[in-house]
Structure formats: C-alpha cells, structure tokens
Amino acid sequence: MNKKYGLGKGLRALIPENALDIGEENQKDIKYINIDFIVANKSQPRKKFDKDKILELSQSIKEYGIIQPLVVNEIEDNTYSIIVGERRWRAAKLANIKEIPVIIMNLSDNEILEVSLIENIQRQDLNPIEEALAYKKLVTELNLTQEELSNKIGKSRTKITNCMRLLNLDDRVQNYLIDGVITEGHGRALLGLESNDLQYELAQTIINKNLTVRDVEKLIKNVNSHKKPQQNETKEQNVYYLDIKDKLENLFGTKVLLMDKKNKGKIEIEYYSQEDLQRILDILKI
C-alpha cells in the first residue's frame, strides 16, 4: 500500500511529506527497532487515550501489521523518542509486537515540541483542554504570536483565542471537557460566569438536564441580568464595557479585567508565566 501521511503546512518544513510515503523508493529509510528501545514523547499533548480505540488498533496490527511507520528521534544510543505515532506504539505493545518500523529524524527539542503539538492539533486528536494547552505551549515555549501560530497551523486566530480562553474555566469544568461530557460550546458559554462555583454548578446542570449551548446562554444571560451590581461595578455591566472586555480577551488570549470609577480606571491583563508575559508584550509591540 502506498499511503501518504497528511501533513499540514506547519509540519512540512520539519518533516518532508515524502519522508512518510512508504512506497518502494522510500523503503530504504525505514528501520525496524526493538519496541523496548522506544519511549513516549514527554511533549505529547494528548494525555487521555481511548482504551477501546487502542485495543481496536491493536487487533488490526495483529492482523495486518503496522502499515505506517512511526517517526522517532534518537535521544541516546539505542533509545528513541516518539515524534509521531504514539497510538501505534501503544497498540503494538498491547499486541506484543517486538519490532516496529520507524523513520529516524534528527530534530531539535523545539522542533520535536512543534511537530508533536501541531501534528496532534491538525489531526484533531485532542480534547478542547488538551488543544488549548497545546496552543499555550506553542505560544509560550516557541515564543510565537497568535497570528504566527494561526499561519503555522492553518487555524484562525479567533479559533485559537477562543480555545485558549477555556483555560480560564474552573478546573472541575475543564475536567468535564476533557471527559467529553460537555462540549467546547458549553465551555465557551460558561465563561460568561465569573464565579467558578457557578460555572461548576451550571456544568452539572448541563449534564443532568442535557442542556444545549443555547439553553446555557439563556440561563447565563438571566443570571447576569439579575445580579446586583456593586458600587464600582455598574459600568462593567454596561454593554459597551463588556464588548471592550471581550475584544481585549480575544486579542490577548487571556483574562482581562476592566475597573472604572468616576471616569477613571485601569485595565488588568492576566499572565501565567514569563513567557506568557513576553507573548503579551509582543502583541503590544513593547
């Protein structure tokens, strides 16, 4: 079988597309390595693997073998780290395969990080939180702007920004997204609640009552409309201020607070590391 691995434009610069074409002309590039000499990639963004799908793939490997070689990087003598193909590696171990086909690359740590994250993003193998963390890691550790990341992976900056905002959700709500019991749309709607406890309570209601995203948006609008504004919070609830707040959060990809008192105020922009601060400074061109 002559099958090409569908790389996105962000990966072609690092792994040539024909390196993963296993036609006869590239058979010489494939090595067979003892599976015990191969280790998982620490930068793998996907933390949750579907056991049933791994078992299904394992059965297929038992019958047909590994059709597509893994891509690995040599980290020391006779030890290799997976760049692309961890699901196949896990399934092969389950199938008691002793040797597996690989293509050995020579990439830097940053290139490995970039390939492992972008490959998973482009294959849509990640849940929304894993995807958001992958974007954050690419932005902070590779010192990319969201615009540069957008061009690299072929996704809109708005999509990237909205996904990263999910990291502002309550941790318990993030776990619901990881487990797939609520959707990314539900998560974005829940960002309309500032209280973590309220986010969690409404997430439980979503699950128990099987609420749609539109249902959640209506509930949140009702909650916010009945919330008594504090002394210095009146203008924060003004549609104009909320619109500015939303635009700033989309621009910076993080939580922004607007505080106003007697026509004076301040803007607070949250950051989570020195790299994240530098990313924001880059956006501000400071």
Secondary structure by P-SEA (a helix, b strand, c coil): ccccccccccccccccccccccccccccccccccccccccccccccccccaaaaaaaaaaaaaccccbbbbbbbccccbbbbcccaaaaaaaaaacccbbbbbbbbccaaaaaaaaaaaaaaaccccaaaaaaaaaaaaacccccaaaaaaaccccaaaaaaaaacccccaaaaaaaaaccccaaaaaaacccccaaaaaaaaaaaaaacccaaaaaaaaaaaaaaccccccccccccaaaaaaaaaaaaaacbbbbbbbcccccbbbbbbccaaaaaaaaaaacc
